[in-house]
């Protein structure tokens, strides 16, 4: 005889079913909310990247226009350019076409307080970070330390031995400048008119404009005083920077003044060795740029492979 469930039992089972159905519906709702949240985050990131790209393009166009100006750059123009890329940039002071920003410490660069600081790659990297690029995993090829002050002091040698071991072994150490203005006046390229000291980043107006626009040009006053041999050395360096920028997909501009042709093989090989750290393709781009400007020695100009060019230059 089959058992017939009582009305009470059926109602109890129905309540359980309803409870399970409600939980199932809740799970579906949670899943839906999660999916919506993921979609929203994805769309927000997409919108953020799109907005960032638009802001960069606007800043790049402004920088290109400013880089072609014949009249002196104005503070408000430079501030607008910086704020387009980093609205949180904090200006500490400005004077004599130099601007100082509050900045964060580069994770892969030892902290040095004023009057010491860094020139070259470390300073350029800090500026790129200030202008919105992610430099958290990047580090300069080497460290070049400078000091604003007078004479030589014991700490100069100590820092050189600690952070510039290779240079120190060859007699190169901390460079000393009487003032920040003197330091800026003696830079070879406008993109090198920058110094990182502690949480302070000092750079010229031209340095910011040419960094954003990827414009490679010499510092006019400094370049005009050089010998032909020194100009050739800087020309090779400029072509390497230009080739690296193009290799990175940037719309770079190379404003190379007249220099003796061809460039000395040693200058070419020195810069080629550095750019090859980025890979063979980057090295080939550097050589082709030299070739297009008729700067390769004749005996290397007809070589087709990178290896042949190097062998010829080293002969």
C-alpha positions as a printed Julia matrix, in Angstrom:
315×3 Matrix{Float64}:
  0.0    0.0     0.0
  1.56   3.21   -1.14
  2.06   5.91    1.32
  0.14   9.1     0.65
  1.86  12.27    1.88
 -0.12  14.41    4.22
 -1.02  17.98    3.32
  1.41  19.19    5.97
  4.24  17.11    4.48
  3.55  18.39    0.97
  3.56  21.98    2.15
  6.85  21.35    3.94
  8.42  19.91    0.77
  7.1   22.83   -1.26
  8.67  25.29    1.18
 12.02  23.53    0.82
 11.73  23.66   -2.98
 10.9   27.36   -2.85
 13.86  27.99   -0.56
 16.19  26.12   -2.9
 14.76  27.99   -5.87
 15.33  31.32   -4.11
 18.94  30.39   -3.35
 19.46  29.32   -6.95
 17.99  32.59   -8.16
 20.23  34.46   -5.71
 23.28  32.65   -7.05
 22.27  33.56  -10.58
 21.82  37.15   -9.49
 25.24  37.2    -7.81
 26.78  35.72  -10.93
 24.98  38.33  -13.02
 26.22  41.12  -10.74
 29.76  39.76  -10.93
 29.59  39.58  -14.7
 28.21  43.12  -14.87
 30.93  44.32  -12.5
 33.64  42.67  -14.62
 32.14  44.14  -17.79
 31.94  47.58  -16.17
 35.57  47.4   -15.01
 36.64  46.27  -18.47
 34.73  49.09  -20.14
 36.03  51.62  -17.6
 39.62  50.49  -18.24
 38.97  50.65  -21.98
 37.54  54.16  -21.61
 40.43  55.16  -19.34
 43.01  53.9   -21.87
 41.15  55.65  -24.68
 41.07  58.89  -22.69
 44.76  58.55  -21.81
 45.63  57.98  -25.46
 43.63  61.05  -26.49
 45.34  63.17  -23.83
 48.76  61.92  -24.94
 48.01  62.72  -28.59
 46.85  66.21  -27.59
 50.02  66.71  -25.52
 52.2   65.36  -28.33
 50.71  67.78  -30.87
 51.13  70.69  -28.47
 54.74  69.67  -27.8
 55.45  69.47  -31.54
 54.11  73.0   -32.01
 56.12  74.32  -29.07
 59.29  72.57  -30.27
 59.07  74.55  -33.52
 58.6   77.93  -31.82
 61.16  80.59  -32.68
 60.37  82.65  -29.59
 61.23  81.65  -25.98
 58.93  79.12  -24.33
 56.55  80.49  -21.71
 55.88  78.95  -18.3
 52.11  78.65  -18.89
 52.72  76.72  -22.13
 54.98  74.24  -20.37
 52.6   73.86  -17.41
 49.7   73.1   -19.76
 51.79  70.45  -21.49
 52.76  68.78  -18.2
 49.22  68.86  -16.78
 47.82  67.24  -19.92
 49.96  64.21  -19.08
 49.9   64.41  -15.29
 47.24  66.56  -13.67
 48.73  65.82  -10.24
 52.19  67.18  -11.07
 53.43  69.42   -8.24
 55.59  72.41   -9.16
 58.04  73.48   -6.45
 59.51  76.58   -8.13
 60.43  78.13  -11.47
 63.24  80.51  -12.49
 65.37  81.27  -15.56
 63.39  78.86  -17.79
 64.02  76.07  -15.27
 61.17  74.32  -13.49
 61.38  72.04  -10.44
 58.83  69.33   -9.62
 58.17  67.19   -6.6
 58.7   63.61   -7.71
 58.8   60.06   -6.37
 61.95  58.02   -5.95
 62.81  55.68   -8.8
 62.66  52.12   -7.38
 65.89  51.0    -9.05
 67.92  54.18   -8.37
 69.63  54.9    -4.99
 68.27  57.99   -3.24
 70.64  61.0    -3.25
 69.77  64.29   -1.58
 70.78  67.81   -2.67
 73.42  69.02   -3.44
 73.97  65.62   -5.08
 71.86  64.29   -7.89
 71.75  62.33  -11.11
 72.18  63.41  -14.7
 71.71  61.35  -17.87
 69.59  58.2   -17.97
 68.35  58.29  -14.37
 67.19  61.91  -14.68
 65.54  61.28  -18.07
 63.75  58.24  -16.64
 62.43  60.28  -13.71
 61.06  62.88  -16.14
 59.3   60.19  -18.19
 57.71  58.95  -14.96
 56.55  62.47  -14.1
 55.04  62.74  -17.59
 52.89  59.65  -17.1
 54.99  56.75  -18.36
 55.26  53.57  -16.26
 58.94  53.38  -15.33
 58.54  51.15  -12.27
 60.33  48.22  -13.92
 62.91  50.22  -15.84
 66.38  51.22  -14.73
 69.08  53.38  -16.32
 72.02  51.7   -18.05
 74.39  53.33  -15.55
 74.43  56.06  -12.92
 76.05  59.47  -13.42
 76.28  61.57  -10.26
 76.64  65.35  -10.11
 76.93  67.87   -7.28
 76.11  71.56   -7.12
 78.78  73.32   -5.08
 82.48  74.17   -5.11
 85.71  72.19   -4.99
 86.16  68.51   -4.27
 85.13  66.8    -1.06
 85.77  63.3     0.31
 82.18  62.17   -0.2
 82.52  62.67   -3.97
 85.03  59.82   -4.2
 83.04  57.65   -1.82
 79.86  57.94   -3.9
 81.76  57.44   -7.15
 83.34  54.21   -5.88
 79.96  52.98   -4.62
 77.66  53.83   -7.54
 80.02  54.52  -10.47
 82.58  51.75  -10.04
 83.48  51.37  -13.73
 83.82  55.11  -14.34
 85.7   55.57  -11.08
 88.24  52.93  -12.12
 89.1   55.05  -15.16
 89.39  58.27  -13.17
 85.87  59.56  -13.79
 83.83  60.57  -10.78
 81.22  62.99   -9.52
 80.9   66.1   -11.72
 80.79  69.37   -9.8
 78.97  72.52  -10.96
 78.95  75.93   -9.29
 75.2   76.31   -9.85
 72.18  74.61  -11.34
 72.2   77.18  -14.14
 75.77  76.24  -15.05
 74.79  72.58  -15.1
 71.92  73.3   -17.52
 74.12  75.44  -19.8
 76.66  72.65  -20.22
 74.34  69.82  -21.33
 74.96  68.35  -24.77
 71.29  67.8   -25.72
 68.11  69.57  -24.67
 66.63  66.29  -23.39
 69.58  66.11  -20.98
 68.79  69.48  -19.38
 67.39  67.65  -16.36
 68.69  66.72  -12.9
 67.18  64.38  -10.3
 68.02  65.15   -6.67
 66.14  63.43   -3.87
 62.43  64.09   -4.38
 63.16  67.04   -6.66
 63.35  66.98  -10.45
 64.76  70.09  -12.13
 64.53  70.55  -15.89
 64.53  73.26  -18.52
 61.41  74.24  -20.45
 63.04  72.92  -23.64
 63.8   69.6   -21.99
 60.12  68.99  -21.22
 58.92  70.02  -24.67
 61.53  67.96  -26.53
 61.01  64.93  -24.28
 57.26  64.87  -24.95
 57.67  65.51  -28.68
 60.61  63.05  -28.98
 62.72  65.79  -30.56
 66.47  65.21  -30.6
 68.52  68.39  -30.84
 71.76  69.71  -29.34
 71.85  72.51  -26.8
 72.74  75.32  -29.22
 75.02  77.4   -27.0
 77.0   74.35  -25.9
 77.22  72.7   -29.34
 78.52  75.82  -31.06
 81.63  75.8   -28.85
 82.66  72.22  -29.66
 85.4   70.92  -31.92
 84.51  68.81  -34.97
 85.62  65.69  -33.1
 83.29  66.48  -30.19
 80.4   67.28  -32.55
 80.81  63.9   -34.26
 80.63  62.13  -30.91
 77.4   63.92  -29.98
 75.94  63.34  -33.47
 76.36  59.57  -33.07
 74.72  59.79  -29.65
 71.78  61.77  -31.07
 71.24  59.2   -33.82
 71.22  56.44  -31.22
 68.59  58.24  -29.11
 66.54  58.91  -32.24
 66.76  55.26  -33.34
 65.7   54.07  -29.87
 62.66  56.37  -29.96
 61.64  55.14  -33.43
 62.22  51.54  -32.32
 59.8   52.2   -29.43
 57.16  53.35  -31.92
 57.47  57.08  -31.28
 57.13  59.75  -33.95
 60.6   61.15  -33.3
 62.33  64.12  -34.92
 66.09  64.37  -35.42
 67.47  67.91  -35.72
 71.11  67.18  -36.44
 73.32  70.21  -37.22
 75.98  69.92  -39.94
 78.8   67.62  -38.83
 81.91  66.31  -40.62
 81.15  63.24  -42.76
 81.59  60.37  -42.28
 81.43  59.85  -38.53
 84.51  58.25  -36.93
 84.12  54.44  -36.74
 84.81  54.5   -32.98
 81.86  56.85  -32.31
 79.53  54.65  -34.37
 80.65  51.41  -32.71
 80.35  52.94  -29.22
 76.71  53.92  -29.77
 75.94  50.71  -31.65
 77.14  48.69  -28.67
 74.68  50.55  -26.43
 71.65  50.26  -28.71
 72.28  46.54  -29.28
 71.17  46.07  -25.66
 67.69  46.65  -27.11
 68.17  43.91  -29.7
 69.52  43.34  -33.21
 66.6   45.13  -34.89
 67.35  48.29  -32.92
 71.01  48.07  -33.97
 70.05  47.65  -37.62
 67.8   50.71  -37.38
 70.7   52.75  -35.98
 73.02  51.71  -38.83
 70.36  52.39  -41.47
 69.79  55.87  -40.02
 73.53  56.57  -40.24
 73.55  55.22  -43.8
 70.58  57.36  -44.88
 72.46  60.47  -43.7
 75.71  59.45  -45.45
 77.49  59.2   -42.12
 78.94  55.7   -42.5
 82.56  55.37  -43.67
 82.73  54.41  -47.36
 84.21  51.0   -46.65
 81.18  50.15  -44.44
 78.48  51.85  -46.49
 78.13  48.93  -48.93
 77.93  46.21  -46.27
 74.45  44.71  -46.11
 74.42  42.81  -42.82
 74.91  44.26  -39.36
 77.77  41.84  -38.72
 79.6   42.94  -41.87
 79.21  46.6   -40.91
 80.64  45.95  -37.45
 83.57  43.96  -38.82
 84.38  46.7   -41.33
 84.18  49.44  -38.69
 86.51  47.49  -36.41
 89.15  46.96  -39.11
